[in-house]
C-alpha cells in the first residue's frame, strides 16, 4: 500500500518536472521570437553616409574623406575622462554621464549659421525622442571647442538663446589644453582660419559604459537618425532588479515604436504590439493549461489514494 502511494508521488513529481521543462522551452521560444522581431526593425549602426562639408570663404576646407575616416576610426574606443566646466562654472567629469547613453555635439558660439541651425535640429530631435523613450533614458552634452571664447558664460547665453533648459542636456566648456586631444579622441575634425571654422557636422553617441557606439552626421538631424542607435542601446540595457511603472512604460515605448518619415515623428507600431500581445497571451494560456492539468492530476491521484486506503481499512 505504501509502495502504491510512493509511486503516485513520483509520478506527480515527474509531471511537475515536465511542466517546468515545457514552460522554460516556451520562454526561450518567445524570447527568440521577440529578438528576431526587434532585430528586423533595427537599423544597423554601421549604415552611415559621408557628410557634406562646405568650404570656408577663403577656400580652405576640411578634407571630407579624411574627416570621415577619422570619425569612424574611434568607434568602439573609450575617451579619456576629461573634466569640463558647466554653464554654472562647476567641474563636470565625462565619466559622470556613464550609466546611460550620451549624445555629444561640438559647437562654437561665434558661429551664426551652421551651429545654431544644427543645435535647433538636435533640440527638436531630442524633444521627440524624450516623448518616446522618456527624458531620463539618455543625456546630451554640447561642448564648446573654440577656446577661450566658448566660456561657461558664452555657453549659458547660447543655450538661453535656443531655449534649451532640459534636465538631461548640459553645455560644457573644456580647458584650452584638452581641446586637441578631446576632439581627436571623439573623432571630431575642424580647420580654423581668419574667417571662421570649417568642421565636420556630427553627433557622437556613447553607450552607458562610455564607449563610442556610432557617429551620426548631418546639419539637419532627424529623430530617426538619432533614435535608431539610441533605441538599440536602450534595448540592450540590463533590466534593473526593481522596475517602477514608469520604467515599464518607457521600455514599452522603446520596443513598440517606429519612425514615420512623413510626419518626422515616432509612432506606435501596432503590428508589433499585436505580435507581442499574441505571444504573451499564448504563453500565459499554456502556463494556465499545464498548471490546471497538473492540479487535476493531483486531485485524481489524491482521490485514488484515499479510495485505496479506505478499501484496505476495515470499517468499524
Buried (B, 14 or more C-beta within 10 A) or exposed (E): EEEEBEEBEEEBEEBBEEBEEBBEEBEEEBEEEBEEBBEEBEBEBEEBEEBEBEEBEEEBEBEBEEBBEBBBEBBEEBBEEBBBBBBEEEEBEBBEBBEBBBBBBBBBBBBEEBBBBBBBBBBBBBEBBBBBBBBEBBBBBBBBBBBEEBBBEBBBBBBEEBEBEBEBBBBBBBEEEBBEEBBEBBBBBBBEEEEBBBBBBBBBBBBBEBBBBBBBBBBEBBBBBBBBBBBBBBBEBEEEEEEEEEBEEBBEBBBBBBBEEEEEBBEEBEEBBEBBEEBEEEBEEBBEEBEEEBEEBBEEBEEEBEEBEEEEEEEE
